Amino acid sequence: MARTSFFTNILNGVDKLVKLEVSTIIGTFKPNSTLTAQDLANGNAQDAMMEQIDLNDAMLSKVNMLTGDITTTMTQRFTNDQQLREYHSIRENQAHEIVLRNVKVLESVGKMIIDFAEKEVDPRIAGGNAPTPPPANGDANS
């Protein structure tokens, strides 16, 4: 039962894996006072650190990492402000670098899992702890 749930979660998350979203938002915000220390410790607060009060301007880029398609939307203020667009571009590049690092980490973890699985399948790889098979002629003394 747990395996089905695990694989279902993986399949459901594939769409999220191929989309990178970068948002730059200008507005009035206040700290979210409902967060607990446990929320922070569990990593549940990343998207809830601030409560939006008034959104004035925003720029959003969505990147499909499989097809390379990039869609960027912005309010008028971003159209007229080169510094805000440059800031958003820097954040896009930083997000891209993070994705590349994460892919390398996932590759490394995947390789470790495969190596571990291979050692479990063939105990000789794991250090020779497997029992020695009897000789082909049936003579245990040879």
OpenMM code with the backbone's topology and positions (N, CA, C; nanometers):
from openmm import Vec3, app, unit

residues = "MET ALA ARG THR SER PHE PHE THR ASN ILE LEU ASN GLY VAL ASP LYS LEU VAL LYS LEU GLU VAL SER THR ILE ILE GLY THR PHE LYS PRO ASN SER THR LEU THR ALA GLN ASP LEU ALA ASN GLY ASN ALA GLN ASP ALA MET MET GLU GLN ILE ASP LEU ASN ASP ALA MET LEU SER LYS VAL ASN MET LEU THR GLY ASP ILE THR THR THR MET THR GLN ARG PHE THR ASN ASP GLN GLN LEU ARG GLU TYR HIS SER ILE ARG GLU ASN GLN ALA HIS GLU ILE VAL LEU ARG ASN VAL LYS VAL LEU GLU SER VAL GLY LYS MET ILE ILE ASP PHE ALA GLU LYS GLU VAL ASP PRO ARG ILE ALA GLY GLY ASN ALA PRO THR PRO PRO PRO ALA ASN GLY ASP ALA ASN SER".split()
positions = [
    Vec3(0.0821, -0.1200, 0.0000),
    Vec3(0.0000, 0.0000, 0.0000),
    Vec3(0.0862, 0.1260, 0.0000),
    Vec3(0.1930, 0.1284, 0.0815),
    Vec3(0.2802, 0.2447, 0.0884),
    Vec3(0.3508, 0.2680, -0.0440),
    Vec3(0.3861, 0.1613, -0.1161),
    Vec3(0.4525, 0.1772, -0.2449),
    Vec3(0.3615, 0.2459, -0.3454),
    Vec3(0.2355, 0.2071, -0.3488),
    Vec3(0.1418, 0.2698, -0.4414),
    Vec3(0.1339, 0.4187, -0.4125),
    Vec3(0.1237, 0.4555, -0.2881),
    Vec3(0.1158, 0.5952, -0.2499),
    Vec3(0.2436, 0.6686, -0.2904),
    Vec3(0.3577, 0.6065, -0.2678),
    Vec3(0.4857, 0.6665, -0.3019),
    Vec3(0.4939, 0.6943, -0.4519),
    Vec3(0.4642, 0.5931, -0.5338),
    Vec3(0.4723, 0.6103, -0.6778),
    Vec3(0.3641, 0.7051, -0.7304),
    Vec3(0.2477, 0.7031, -0.6691),
    Vec3(0.1427, 0.7964, -0.7084),
    Vec3(0.1884, 0.9390, -0.6812),
    Vec3(0.2509, 0.9611, -0.5675),
    Vec3(0.3023, 1.0943, -0.5348),
    Vec3(0.4100, 1.1375, -0.6333),
    Vec3(0.4951, 1.0458, -0.6738),
    Vec3(0.5992, 1.0787, -0.7715),
    Vec3(0.5358, 1.1197, -0.9033),
    Vec3(0.4413, 1.0398, -0.9502),
    Vec3(0.3765, 1.0720, -1.0776),
    Vec3(0.3019, 1.2044, -1.0710),
    Vec3(0.2363, 1.2302, -0.9590),
    Vec3(0.1633, 1.3554, -0.9439),
    Vec3(0.2573, 1.4751, -0.9370),
    Vec3(0.3793, 1.4534, -0.8911),
    Vec3(0.4752, 1.5626, -0.8774),
    Vec3(0.5589, 1.5891, -1.0005),
    Vec3(0.5510, 1.5033, -1.1015),
    Vec3(0.6334, 1.5203, -1.2215),
    Vec3(0.6075, 1.6551, -1.2872),
    Vec3(0.4830, 1.6953, -1.2948),
    Vec3(0.4501, 1.8229, -1.3570),
    Vec3(0.5202, 1.9379, -1.2846),
    Vec3(0.5254, 1.9307, -1.1532),
    Vec3(0.5911, 2.0353, -1.0756),
    Vec3(0.7423, 2.0332, -1.0960),
    Vec3(0.7973, 1.9171, -1.1265),
    Vec3(0.9413, 1.9065, -1.1455),
    Vec3(0.9892, 1.9758, -1.2720),
    Vec3(0.9060, 1.9854, -1.3720),
    Vec3(0.9496, 2.0424, -1.4984),
    Vec3(0.9163, 2.1908, -1.5111),
    Vec3(0.8484, 2.2474, -1.4126),
    Vec3(0.8124, 2.3886, -1.4195),
    Vec3(0.8855, 2.4666, -1.3105),
    Vec3(0.9514, 2.5706, -1.3539),
    Vec3(1.0207, 2.6610, -1.2624),
    Vec3(0.9468, 2.7933, -1.2655),
    Vec3(0.9091, 2.8431, -1.1489),
    Vec3(0.8391, 2.9713, -1.1413),
    Vec3(0.9205, 3.0682, -1.0581),
    Vec3(0.9392, 3.1887, -1.1116),
    Vec3(1.0105, 3.2940, -1.0403),
    Vec3(0.9167, 3.4141, -1.0333),
    Vec3(0.8914, 3.4621, -0.9114),
    Vec3(0.8016, 3.5760, -0.8915),
    Vec3(0.8765, 3.6892, -0.8225),
    Vec3(0.8574, 3.8097, -0.8716),
    Vec3(0.9051, 3.9293, -0.8042),
    Vec3(0.7814, 4.0138, -0.7792),
    Vec3(0.7526, 4.0396, -0.6519),
    Vec3(0.6278, 4.1055, -0.6151),
    Vec3(0.6582, 4.2319, -0.5354),
    Vec3(0.5930, 4.3396, -0.5712),
    Vec3(0.6039, 4.4645, -0.4969),
    Vec3(0.4678, 4.4899, -0.4351),
    Vec3(0.4658, 4.5112, -0.3057),
    Vec3(0.3393, 4.5345, -0.2392),
    Vec3(0.3611, 4.5569, -0.0914),
    Vec3(0.2551, 4.5551, -0.0188),
    Vec3(0.2599, 4.5707, 0.1259),
    Vec3(0.2333, 4.4353, 0.1884),
    Vec3(0.3227, 4.3934, 0.2754),
    Vec3(0.3124, 4.2623, 0.3392),
    Vec3(0.3293, 4.2775, 0.4889),
    Vec3(0.2819, 4.1815, 0.5618),
    Vec3(0.3078, 4.1774, 0.7055),
    Vec3(0.3495, 4.0352, 0.7408),
    Vec3(0.4290, 4.0192, 0.8464),
    Vec3(0.4698, 3.8839, 0.8854),
    Vec3(0.3490, 3.7985, 0.9222),
    Vec3(0.3553, 3.6714, 0.8900),
    Vec3(0.2503, 3.5769, 0.9251),
    Vec3(0.2703, 3.5381, 1.0718),
    Vec3(0.1798, 3.5798, 1.1569),
    Vec3(0.1953, 3.5573, 1.3008),
    Vec3(0.1419, 3.4225, 1.3459),
    Vec3(0.0874, 3.3422, 1.2541),
    Vec3(0.0326, 3.2123, 1.2948),
    Vec3(0.1367, 3.1012, 1.2899),
    Vec3(0.2568, 3.1300, 1.2415),
    Vec3(0.3600, 3.0268, 1.2321),
    Vec3(0.4137, 2.9915, 1.3698),
    Vec3(0.4376, 2.8628, 1.3890),
    Vec3(0.4960, 2.8166, 1.5138),
    Vec3(0.6398, 2.7745, 1.4894),
    Vec3(0.7144, 2.7559, 1.5968),
    Vec3(0.8513, 2.7066, 1.5849),
    Vec3(0.8524, 2.5697, 1.5182),
    Vec3(0.7510, 2.4886, 1.5456),
    Vec3(0.7421, 2.3555, 1.4839),
    Vec3(0.7213, 2.3664, 1.3329),
    Vec3(0.6407, 2.4640, 1.2878),
    Vec3(0.6236, 2.4867, 1.1440),
    Vec3(0.7583, 2.5142, 1.0786),
    Vec3(0.8356, 2.6015, 1.1406),
    Vec3(0.9660, 2.6354, 1.0855),
    Vec3(1.0593, 2.5151, 1.0864),
    Vec3(1.0587, 2.4379, 1.1961),
    Vec3(1.1447, 2.3207, 1.2073),
    Vec3(1.1090, 2.2147, 1.1041),
    Vec3(0.9814, 2.2028, 1.0712),
    Vec3(0.9362, 2.1029, 0.9742),
    Vec3(0.9466, 2.1519, 0.8304),
    Vec3(0.9878, 2.2761, 0.8110),
    Vec3(0.9978, 2.3300, 0.6759),
    Vec3(0.8638, 2.3618, 0.6130),
    Vec3(0.7606, 2.3765, 0.6945),
    Vec3(0.6263, 2.4011, 0.6427),
    Vec3(0.5948, 2.5483, 0.6235),
    Vec3(0.6903, 2.6356, 0.6504),
    Vec3(0.6593, 2.7775, 0.6510),
    Vec3(0.7150, 2.8527, 0.5312),
    Vec3(0.7839, 2.7858, 0.4421),
    Vec3(0.8516, 2.8555, 0.3341),
    Vec3(0.7582, 2.9443, 0.2525),
    Vec3(0.6405, 2.8949, 0.2190),
    Vec3(0.5488, 2.9726, 0.1367),
    Vec3(0.4528, 3.0578, 0.2191),
    Vec3(0.4683, 3.0585, 0.3498),
    Vec3(0.3716, 3.1297, 0.4333),
    Vec3(0.4392, 3.2292, 0.5272),
    Vec3(0.5607, 3.2702, 0.4942),
    Vec3(0.6324, 3.3607, 0.5830),
    Vec3(0.5685, 3.4987, 0.5895),
    Vec3(0.5044, 3.5384, 0.4817),
    Vec3(0.4432, 3.6700, 0.4783),
    Vec3(0.2979, 3.6580, 0.4333),
    Vec3(0.2141, 3.7383, 0.4929),
    Vec3(0.0752, 3.7463, 0.4489),
    Vec3(0.0631, 3.8691, 0.3593),
    Vec3(0.0072, 3.8510, 0.2431),
    Vec3(-0.0092, 3.9629, 0.1507),
    Vec3(-0.1217, 4.0526, 0.1992),
    Vec3(-0.0957, 4.1807, 0.2038),
    Vec3(-0.2000, 4.2767, 0.2371),
    Vec3(-0.2460, 4.3469, 0.1106),
    Vec3(-0.1492, 4.3978, 0.0327),
    Vec3(-0.1847, 4.4732, -0.0872),
    Vec3(-0.0784, 4.4482, -0.1928),
    Vec3(-0.1176, 4.3887, -0.3026),
    Vec3(-0.0263, 4.3621, -0.4134),
    Vec3(-0.0343, 4.4779, -0.5116),
    Vec3(0.0778, 4.5457, -0.5288),
    Vec3(0.0795, 4.6604, -0.6186),
    Vec3(0.1287, 4.6226, -0.7576),
    Vec3(0.2426, 4.5536, -0.7650),
    Vec3(0.3032, 4.5202, -0.8925),
    Vec3(0.3706, 4.3843, -0.8818),
    Vec3(0.3812, 4.3165, -0.9961),
    Vec3(0.4444, 4.1849, -0.9956),
    Vec3(0.4995, 4.1511, -1.1333),
    Vec3(0.5982, 4.0629, -1.1311),
    Vec3(0.6526, 4.0042, -1.2528),
    Vec3(0.6680, 3.8559, -1.2248),
    Vec3(0.6180, 3.7732, -1.3159),
    Vec3(0.6207, 3.6286, -1.2978),
    Vec3(0.6754, 3.5637, -1.4230),
    Vec3(0.7733, 3.4756, -1.4040),
    Vec3(0.8268, 3.3971, -1.5152),
    Vec3(0.8017, 3.2505, -1.4865),
    Vec3(0.7528, 3.1792, -1.5879),
    Vec3(0.7322, 3.0353, -1.5797),
    Vec3(0.8184, 2.9713, -1.6873),
    Vec3(0.9024, 2.8754, -1.6460),
    Vec3(0.9934, 2.8094, -1.7383),
    Vec3(0.9600, 2.6610, -1.7406),
    Vec3(0.9303, 2.6079, -1.8593),
    Vec3(0.9134, 2.4640, -1.8749),
    Vec3(1.0512, 2.4091, -1.9066),
    Vec3(1.1086, 2.3346, -1.8122),
    Vec3(1.2470, 2.2902, -1.8250),
    Vec3(1.2645, 2.1777, -1.9258),
    Vec3(1.1562, 2.1136, -1.9683),
    Vec3(1.1676, 2.0111, -2.0715),
    Vec3(1.1662, 2.0710, -2.2112),
    Vec3(1.0784, 2.1670, -2.2336),
    Vec3(1.0646, 2.2240, -2.3673),
    Vec3(1.1445, 2.3523, -2.3849),
    Vec3(1.1831, 2.4155, -2.2732),
    Vec3(1.2554, 2.5414, -2.2815),
    Vec3(1.1656, 2.6618, -2.2989),
    Vec3(1.0344, 2.6421, -2.2978),
    Vec3(0.9414, 2.7542, -2.3126),
    Vec3(0.9449, 2.8428, -2.1878),
    Vec3(0.9503, 2.9741, -2.2096),
    Vec3(0.9508, 3.0700, -2.1000),
    Vec3(0.8360, 3.1683, -2.1227),
    Vec3(0.7537, 3.1864, -2.0203),
    Vec3(0.6451, 3.2830, -2.0256),
    Vec3(0.6671, 3.3824, -1.9126),
    Vec3(0.6708, 3.5106, -1.9446),
    Vec3(0.6905, 3.6145, -1.8437),
    Vec3(0.5758, 3.7141, -1.8542),
    Vec3(0.5174, 3.7448, -1.7399),
    Vec3(0.4123, 3.8463, -1.7325),
    Vec3(0.4567, 3.9533, -1.6336),
    Vec3(0.4142, 4.0774, -1.6586),
    Vec3(0.4533, 4.1853, -1.5683),
    Vec3(0.3507, 4.2970, -1.5710),
    Vec3(0.3438, 4.3692, -1.4610),
    Vec3(0.2591, 4.4878, -1.4558),
    Vec3(0.3356, 4.6048, -1.5175),
    Vec3(0.2681, 4.7145, -1.5367),
    Vec3(0.3253, 4.8316, -1.6034),
    Vec3(0.4518, 4.8823, -1.5344),
    Vec3(0.4552, 4.8762, -1.4030),
    Vec3(0.5720, 4.9286, -1.3309),
    Vec3(0.6995, 4.8561, -1.3734),
    Vec3(0.6914, 4.7247, -1.3957),
    Vec3(0.8084, 4.6495, -1.4397),
    Vec3(0.8455, 4.6852, -1.5831),
    Vec3(0.7464, 4.7152, -1.6640),
    Vec3(0.7723, 4.7539, -1.8019),
    Vec3(0.8559, 4.8812, -1.8067),
    Vec3(0.8305, 4.9718, -1.7143),
    Vec3(0.8969, 5.1020, -1.7137),
    Vec3(1.0215, 5.1081, -1.6259),
    Vec3(1.0549, 5.0016, -1.5533),
    Vec3(1.1659, 5.0071, -1.4573),
    Vec3(1.2716, 4.9013, -1.4903),
    Vec3(1.3792, 4.9454, -1.5538),
    Vec3(1.4872, 4.8548, -1.5944),
    Vec3(1.5496, 4.7837, -1.4741),
    Vec3(1.5657, 4.8522, -1.3606),
    Vec3(1.6282, 4.7914, -1.2432),
    Vec3(1.5439, 4.6753, -1.1896),
    Vec3(1.4118, 4.6905, -1.1883),
    Vec3(1.3259, 4.5814, -1.1418),
    Vec3(1.3352, 4.4616, -1.2352),
    Vec3(1.3388, 4.4862, -1.3657),
    Vec3(1.3517, 4.3753, -1.4617),
    Vec3(1.4873, 4.3061, -1.4459),
    Vec3(1.5937, 4.3832, -1.4233),
    Vec3(1.7258, 4.3238, -1.4025),
    Vec3(1.7270, 4.2388, -1.2753),
    Vec3(1.6650, 4.2887, -1.1695),
    Vec3(1.6575, 4.2120, -1.0449),
    Vec3(1.5860, 4.0787, -1.0689),
    Vec3(1.4754, 4.0854, -1.1394),
    Vec3(1.3997, 3.9633, -1.1682),
    Vec3(1.4840, 3.8672, -1.2523),
    Vec3(1.5568, 3.9194, -1.3475),
    Vec3(1.6432, 3.8360, -1.4314),
    Vec3(1.7523, 3.7677, -1.3484),
    Vec3(1.8091, 3.8403, -1.2548),
    Vec3(1.9105, 3.7821, -1.1649),
    Vec3(1.8491, 3.6667, -1.0859),
    Vec3(1.7282, 3.6872, -1.0371),
    Vec3(1.6604, 3.5821, -0.9595),
    Vec3(1.6294, 3.4607, -1.0480),
    Vec3(1.5933, 3.4843, -1.1741),
    Vec3(1.5717, 3.3731, -1.2672),
    Vec3(1.6998, 3.2916, -1.2826),
    Vec3(1.8121, 3.3614, -1.3003),
    Vec3(1.9407, 3.2919, -1.3160),
    Vec3(1.9774, 3.2141, -1.1902),
    Vec3(1.9528, 3.2735, -1.0735),
    Vec3(1.9803, 3.2033, -0.9485),
    Vec3(1.8946, 3.0776, -0.9363),
    Vec3(1.7684, 3.0877, -0.9738),
    Vec3(1.6790, 2.9716, -0.9681),
    Vec3(1.7286, 2.8618, -1.0617),
    Vec3(1.7734, 2.9007, -1.1805),
    Vec3(1.8263, 2.8042, -1.2763),
    Vec3(1.9491, 2.7321, -1.2191),
    Vec3(2.0383, 2.8064, -1.1555),
    Vec3(2.1574, 2.7464, -1.0941),
    Vec3(2.1192, 2.6489, -0.9826),
    Vec3(2.0187, 2.6848, -0.9051),
    Vec3(1.9716, 2.5957, -0.7981),
    Vec3(1.9184, 2.4661, -0.8572),
    Vec3(1.8417, 2.4769, -0.9651),
    Vec3(1.7880, 2.3576, -1.0303),
    Vec3(1.9018, 2.2687, -1.0791),
    Vec3(2.0035, 2.3270, -1.1422),
    Vec3(2.1173, 2.2484, -1.1909),
    Vec3(2.1879, 2.1762, -1.0763),
    Vec3(2.2091, 2.2460, -0.9644),
    Vec3(2.2724, 2.1820, -0.8470),
    Vec3(2.1850, 2.0688, -0.7940),
    Vec3(2.0543, 2.0921, -0.7888),
    Vec3(1.9640, 1.9885, -0.7379),
    Vec3(1.9636, 1.8655, -0.8274),
    Vec3(1.9719, 1.8859, -0.9584),
    Vec3(1.9773, 1.7726, -1.0508),
    Vec3(2.1038, 1.6917, -1.0250),
    Vec3(2.2157, 1.7586, -1.0028),
    Vec3(2.3415, 1.6876, -0.9733),
    Vec3(2.3294, 1.6074, -0.8440),
    Vec3(2.2666, 1.6662, -0.7436),
    Vec3(2.2463, 1.5951, -0.6164),
    Vec3(2.1581, 1.4725, -0.6381),
    Vec3(2.0492, 1.4886, -0.7144),
    Vec3(1.9604, 1.3761, -0.7415),
    Vec3(2.0322, 1.2657, -0.8179),
    Vec3(2.1174, 1.3038, -0.9133),
    Vec3(2.1957, 1.2042, -0.9865),
    Vec3(2.2858, 1.1269, -0.8905),
    Vec3(2.3493, 1.1989, -0.8000),
    Vec3(2.4393, 1.1363, -0.7032),
    Vec3(2.3620, 1.0416, -0.6110),
    Vec3(2.2477, 1.0859, -0.5629),
    Vec3(2.1653, 1.0017, -0.4755),
    Vec3(2.1169, 0.8790, -0.5521),
    Vec3(2.0735, 0.8988, -0.6753),
    Vec3(2.0290, 0.7855, -0.7571),
    Vec3(2.1401, 0.6844, -0.7772),
    Vec3(2.2613, 0.7317, -0.8044),
    Vec3(2.3747, 0.6414, -0.8220),
    Vec3(2.4031, 0.5647, -0.6936),
    Vec3(2.3955, 0.6341, -0.5794),
    Vec3(2.4175, 0.5661, -0.4512),
    Vec3(2.3128, 0.4574, -0.4289),
    Vec3(2.1878, 0.4849, -0.4622),
    Vec3(2.0803, 0.3867, -0.4445),
    Vec3(2.1043, 0.2667, -0.5353),
    Vec3(2.1417, 0.2925, -0.6599),
    Vec3(2.1690, 0.1824, -0.7535),
    Vec3(2.2865, 0.1000, -0.7052),
    Vec3(2.3933, 0.1669, -0.6608),
    Vec3(2.5104, 0.0944, -0.6094),
    Vec3(2.4721, 0.0084, -0.4889),
    Vec3(2.3924, 0.0636, -0.3990),
    Vec3(2.3490, -0.0109, -0.2809),
    Vec3(2.2654, -0.1310, -0.3217),
    Vec3(2.1725, -0.1096, -0.4161),
    Vec3(2.0856, -0.2192, -0.4614),
    Vec3(2.1683, -0.3294, -0.5261),
    Vec3(2.2684, -0.2934, -0.6039),
    Vec3(2.3530, -0.3941, -0.6679),
    Vec3(2.4302, -0.4747, -0.5640),
    Vec3(2.4751, -0.4098, -0.4573),
    Vec3(2.5468, -0.4804, -0.3510),
    Vec3(2.4538, -0.5758, -0.2776),
    Vec3(2.3285, -0.5365, -0.2614),
    Vec3(2.2314, -0.6220, -0.1949),
    Vec3(2.1976, -0.7440, -0.2800),
    Vec3(2.1959, -0.7265, -0.4108),
    Vec3(2.1637, -0.8363, -0.5012),
    Vec3(2.2801, -0.9343, -0.5100),
    Vec3(2.4030, -0.8848, -0.5143),
    Vec3(2.5218, -0.9695, -0.5273),
    Vec3(2.6094, -0.9492, -0.4042),
    Vec3(2.5981, -1.0353, -0.3023),
    Vec3(2.6725, -1.0179, -0.1780),
    Vec3(2.8236, -1.0179, -0.1980),
    Vec3(2.8746, -1.0758, -0.3059),
    Vec3(3.0192, -1.0753, -0.3286),
    Vec3(3.0701, -0.9338, -0.3470),
    Vec3(2.9865, -0.8462, -0.4019),
    Vec3(3.0264, -0.7068, -0.4201),
    Vec3(3.0328, -0.6374, -0.2843),
    Vec3(2.9491, -0.6806, -0.1913),
    Vec3(2.9399, -0.6163, -0.0615),
    Vec3(3.0521, -0.6560, 0.0327),
    Vec3(3.1475, -0.7341, -0.0104),
    Vec3(3.2594, -0.7637, 0.0770),
    Vec3(3.2850, -0.9108, 0.0955),
    Vec3(3.2281, -0.9942, 0.0164),
    Vec3(3.2594, -1.1365, 0.0216),
    Vec3(3.2021, -1.2090, 0.1405),
    Vec3(3.0942, -1.1665, 0.1957),
    Vec3(3.0353, -1.2326, 0.3109),
    Vec3(2.9426, -1.3470, 0.2732),
    Vec3(2.9268, -1.3705, 0.1460),
    Vec3(2.8386, -1.4791, 0.1023),
    Vec3(2.9079, -1.6128, 0.1279),
    Vec3(2.8316, -1.7181, 0.1604),
    Vec3(2.8928, -1.8491, 0.1821),
    Vec3(2.9588, -1.8989, 0.0543),
    Vec3(3.0689, -1.9693, 0.0712),
    Vec3(3.1394, -2.0244, -0.0433),
    Vec3(3.0617, -2.1421, -0.0981),
    Vec3(3.0325, -2.1417, -0.2287),
    Vec3(2.9565, -2.2534, -0.2851),
    Vec3(3.0404, -2.3793, -0.2859),
    Vec3(2.9759, -2.4974, -0.2735),
    Vec3(3.0518, -2.6226, -0.2755),
    Vec3(3.1156, -2.6452, -0.4128),
    Vec3(3.2262, -2.7212, -0.4180),
    Vec3(3.2889, -2.7496, -0.5466),
    Vec3(3.1935, -2.8232, -0.6394),
    Vec3(3.2189, -2.8084, -0.7668),
    Vec3(3.1296, -2.8650, -0.8683),
    Vec3(3.1232, -3.0170, -0.8600),
    Vec3(3.2303, -3.0843, -0.8142),
    Vec3(3.2299, -3.2314, -0.8120),
    Vec3(3.1704, -3.2854, -0.6818),
    Vec3(3.1260, -3.1980, -0.5913),
    Vec3(3.0616, -3.2442, -0.4690),
    Vec3(3.1606, -3.2750, -0.3570),
    Vec3(3.2911, -3.2635, -0.3803),
    Vec3(3.3934, -3.2942, -0.2790),
    Vec3(3.4187, -3.1691, -0.1957),
    Vec3(3.3784, -3.1724, -0.0699),
    Vec3(3.3913, -3.0580, 0.0177),
    Vec3(3.5349, -3.0339, 0.0591),
    Vec3(3.6264, -3.1278, 0.0387),
    Vec3(3.7642, -3.1135, 0.0830),
    Vec3(3.8534, -3.0517, -0.0232),
    Vec3(3.8064, -3.0287, -0.1440),
    Vec3(3.8977, -2.9762, -0.2456),
    Vec3(3.9169, -2.8295, -0.2349),
] * unit.nanometer
topology = app.Topology()
chain = topology.addChain("A")
for resn in residues:
    res = topology.addResidue(resn, chain)
    for name in ("N", "CA", "C"):
        topology.addAtom(name, app.Element.getBySymbol(name[0]), res)
